[in-house]
Amino acid sequence: MRHVVVTGTPRASLDRIDTLAAYGVATVHEALGRTGFLGPGLRPAWPGCSAGGNAVTVLCWPGDNLMIHVAVEQCQEGDVLVVTTTSPSTDGMFGELLATSLRSRGVRGLVIDAGVRDVAGLRAMGFPVWSAAVSAQGTVKATPGAVNVPVTVGGQLVRPGDTIIGDDDGVLVVPRADLERGISASAARAEKEAAAREAFAKGELGLDRYGLRERLPGLGITYVTAAEYDRCDGPM
């Protein structure tokens, strides 16, 4: 690993990121072909977290948050800090003090494939955080890593300047080059979902709206009455 801090990374327009984030993680994920989800292991530190911004990436040594402190200087308005470690770690590498420092620079949130602490403080200040663990175990500040290099989180590649959106459903990365496609595809998906929502409110069944009913016989699914089922004395 090269111990580098890459400066001057390109960023996308915050207006366009906000447009994408408004659709929500689940809708954007579906719209883009179910790609970019950072996995169910990253959960919001408090209910109601939501954020969208440009990724600033950080690679740390387990149990060592030195490079998070280094990365703060590289952050600017509208960024989301994305932190991972060279091997698995659940230590509380981030808390209220670092959140205060990031907020002063306009950072919108943190995604960390490790632990956080000071959850009550983070909730009180309304700073969005998604983490793999919550732990009071602290860290040292001694080992070099890297800032603004490509990292892998949840099996997904995150590059500096990629779009990160997060909400109660988890976190999604959208490559910077795919931002406009993500917006148009999500708009179409949201329109389709709105039509389905209206139909379901009127009583239409998903079996019929999605053309599932005619597929059931081919899957071996049959309908029987309760009396017929009882005569078979168990599953058919």
C-alpha positions, 0 to 999 in steps of 0.5 A, a space after each residue: 500500500 502506498 501511504 499517500 494523500 491524494 488532493 484535488 479529486 473531482 467532485 460531482 454537482 451537489 444539486 445533482 447528487 441531492 436529486 438522486 438521493 431524494 429517490 432513496 437507496 432502495 429505488 436507486 439500487 433497483 433502478 441501476 440494476 441492483 448494483 452498488 449496495 454496500 451490504 446489510 452490514 452497514 447500519 445507521 447509527 441512529 434511526 432516520 439517518 440520510 445523506 448524499 455527497 461526494 466520497 472522500 475515501 480513507 484506508 486505515 489500519 485496524 484500531 488506528 484512526 490516524 488517517 481519519 484525522 488526516 482526511 478531515 483536511 481534504 474534506 469540503 462542503 457536501 462530502 461523505 467520508 468513507 472509511 475502511 481498514 486493511 483488515 476487519 476491525 470493530 473498534 470505535 474509530 469515530 465519535 462525536 469529536 471527529 463528527 464536530 470537526 467534519 461538520 465544520 467543513 460541511 461534511 454530510 456524513 460518514 460511512 465506516 466499515 468498522 466501529 463508531 462510538 458516542 452514538 447518543 452524541 451523534 444522534 443529538 447533533 444529527 450527524 448521519 453515520 453508517 457503521 459495521 459496529 458500535 463499540 466503546 473500544 477506542 483507537 490509537 493514532 500511529 499507523 500510516 494509511 491512505 486518503 482518496 484512493 480506491 477502496 472496497 466496502 461490502 464488495 463494492 469499489 468506491 472511488 474518491 468523487 463517487 456519489 454516496 447516498 445513505 438512508 435507513 435502508 443502507 448505503 449505495 455507491 454510484 460511480 461519478 460517471 453514472 450519476 446522470 443515468 442514475 437520476 433518469 433511471 430512478 425517476 422512471 422507477 419512481 414513476 412506476 412505483 407511484 402507479 403501482 402504489 395507486 393501484 394497490 391502494 385501490 385493491 389490485 393484487 401484485 399477482 395480477 399487476 406483475 403478471 405472476 398469476 399465470 406463472 404459478 402453474 409452471 412453478 408447480 403451485 396449485 390451489 386446493 380447498 381446505 377440505 381437500 387439503 385436510 383429506 390429504 392429511 398434510 402438505 401435498 
